């Protein structure tokens, strides 16, 4: 497991850009975008039509769908800066 506390921002940025351009990475991020949209569509259907779920169960389901959609969208929009922040990596400006 890699333990980074400091890292070269230009090098990580270059590596991240190459990784984002990889064909398999593009497929994964496309799937994340599709998953986010599917959660939003399900949220729309549940909130508009209501279906058989009502009351607190409906509120809980809508909240879960919203959180999933937000998570998928955040991952789809992931930047090298976000990644470094999440991992607690400080830029090495030397």
C-alpha positions as CSV (number, residue, x, y, z in Angstrom):
1,X,0.0,0.0,0.0
2,X,1.3,3.4,-0.9
3,X,1.6,6.0,1.9
4,X,2.0,9.5,0.6
5,X,2.1,12.6,2.7
6,X,3.6,14.9,0.1
7,X,3.6,14.6,-3.6
8,X,4.7,16.5,-6.7
9,X,1.5,18.1,-8.1
10,X,2.8,18.3,-11.7
11,X,3.7,14.6,-11.7
12,X,0.5,13.5,-10.1
13,X,-1.5,15.7,-12.5
14,X,0.2,14.1,-15.5
15,X,-0.3,10.6,-14.1
16,X,-3.9,11.4,-13.3
17,X,-4.6,12.9,-16.8
18,X,-3.1,9.7,-18.4
19,X,-5.2,7.5,-16.2
20,X,-8.4,9.5,-17.0
21,X,-7.6,9.1,-20.8
22,X,-7.3,5.3,-20.5
23,X,-10.1,3.5,-22.4
24,X,-11.1,1.3,-19.4
25,X,-11.1,4.3,-17.0
26,X,-13.4,6.2,-19.5
27,X,-15.8,3.2,-19.4
28,X,-15.8,3.2,-15.6
29,X,-16.5,6.9,-15.5
30,X,-19.2,6.6,-18.1
31,X,-20.8,3.9,-16.0
32,X,-20.7,6.2,-12.9
33,X,-22.5,8.9,-14.9
34,X,-25.1,6.4,-16.0
35,X,-25.5,5.2,-12.5
36,X,-26.0,8.7,-11.2
37,X,-28.6,9.4,-13.9
38,X,-30.4,6.1,-13.1
39,X,-30.6,7.1,-9.4
40,X,-32.0,10.5,-10.4
41,X,-34.6,8.9,-12.7
42,X,-35.6,6.5,-9.9
43,X,-35.9,9.5,-7.5
44,X,-38.1,11.4,-10.0
45,X,-40.4,8.4,-10.4
46,X,-40.6,7.7,-6.7
47,X,-41.2,11.3,-5.7
48,X,-43.6,12.1,-8.5
49,X,-45.6,8.9,-8.7
50,X,-45.1,7.8,-5.1
51,X,-45.8,4.1,-5.9
52,X,-46.4,1.8,-3.0
53,X,-43.8,3.4,-0.7
54,X,-45.2,6.2,1.5
55,X,-44.4,8.2,4.6
56,X,-41.0,7.7,6.3
57,X,-40.0,4.9,4.0
58,X,-40.4,7.1,1.0
59,X,-38.4,9.9,2.6
60,X,-35.6,7.4,3.5
61,X,-35.7,5.9,-0.1
62,X,-35.5,9.4,-1.7
63,X,-32.6,10.4,0.6
64,X,-30.7,7.2,-0.3
65,X,-31.2,7.7,-4.0
66,X,-30.0,11.3,-3.7
67,X,-26.9,10.3,-1.8
68,X,-26.1,7.6,-4.3
69,X,-26.6,10.0,-7.2
70,X,-24.4,12.6,-5.5
71,X,-21.6,10.0,-4.8
72,X,-21.6,8.7,-8.4
73,X,-21.5,12.3,-9.7
74,X,-18.7,13.2,-7.3
75,X,-16.6,10.2,-8.5
76,X,-17.4,11.0,-12.1
77,X,-16.1,14.5,-11.6
78,X,-13.0,13.5,-9.6
79,X,-10.0,15.7,-10.1
80,X,-6.4,15.2,-9.0
81,X,-6.9,18.0,-6.4
82,X,-9.9,16.2,-5.0
83,X,-8.0,12.9,-4.8
84,X,-5.1,14.5,-3.0
85,X,-7.4,16.2,-0.5
86,X,-9.3,13.0,0.2
87,X,-6.0,11.1,0.8
88,X,-4.5,13.9,2.9
89,X,-1.6,14.4,0.4
90,X,0.0,17.8,0.6
91,X,1.6,19.3,-2.5
92,X,5.4,19.2,-2.6
93,X,6.4,22.5,-4.1
94,X,10.1,21.7,-4.0
